[in-house]
Amino acid sequence: MSEEQQNNDDFNEDGPGVDGGLGSWLYVLGGIPMMILFFVVLFGLVGSCDAQNIMLHG
């Protein structure tokens, strides 16, 4: 097999594709909703402390 044919065999015309591994699914199904929940709780606590005029020293 010539070097040109070997280089053509290694080239993927469809791009990298989708891995579809367990880590990818855990991130999409678990990580993104947890980040949303974290920010909702964080801003909710900040808003409630601001409404009660609580000063957090730090």
C-alpha positions as CSV (number, residue, x, y, z in Angstrom):
1,M,0.0,0.0,0.0
2,S,1.4,3.4,-0.9
3,E,1.8,6.3,1.5
4,E,-1.0,8.3,-0.2
5,Q,-3.5,5.5,0.1
6,Q,-2.6,5.1,3.8
7,N,-3.2,8.8,4.4
8,N,-6.5,8.6,2.7
9,D,-7.6,5.7,4.9
10,D,-6.8,7.7,8.1
11,F,-8.9,10.7,7.0
12,N,-12.5,10.7,8.3
13,E,-14.8,12.7,5.9
14,D,-17.6,12.7,8.5
15,G,-15.7,14.6,11.1
16,P,-15.1,13.5,14.7
17,G,-18.6,12.2,15.3
18,V,-20.3,11.8,18.6
19,D,-18.6,9.8,21.4
20,G,-21.8,9.0,23.3
21,G,-19.9,7.8,26.3
22,L,-21.3,7.5,29.9
23,G,-19.5,10.7,31.0
24,S,-21.1,12.7,28.2
25,W,-24.6,11.5,29.1
26,L,-24.0,12.1,32.9
27,Y,-22.8,15.7,32.1
28,V,-25.8,16.5,29.9
29,L,-28.5,14.8,32.1
30,G,-27.0,15.6,35.5
31,G,-24.4,18.4,35.3
32,I,-26.4,21.0,33.4
33,P,-29.6,20.7,35.6
34,M,-27.4,20.8,38.7
35,M,-25.7,24.0,37.5
36,I,-29.1,25.6,36.9
37,L,-30.3,24.5,40.3
38,F,-27.2,25.9,41.9
39,F,-27.6,29.3,40.4
40,V,-31.3,29.5,41.2
41,V,-30.6,28.7,44.8
42,L,-27.7,31.0,45.0
43,F,-29.6,34.0,43.6
44,G,-32.6,33.1,45.6
45,L,-30.5,33.2,48.8
46,V,-28.9,36.5,47.8
47,G,-32.3,38.0,47.0
48,S,-33.8,36.9,50.3
49,C,-30.8,38.2,52.3
50,D,-31.1,41.5,50.4
51,A,-34.8,41.8,51.2
52,Q,-34.2,41.3,54.9
53,N,-31.2,43.7,54.9
54,I,-28.8,41.0,56.1
55,M,-25.1,42.0,55.8
56,L,-22.8,39.1,55.1
57,H,-19.3,39.9,56.4
58,G,-16.5,38.4,54.4
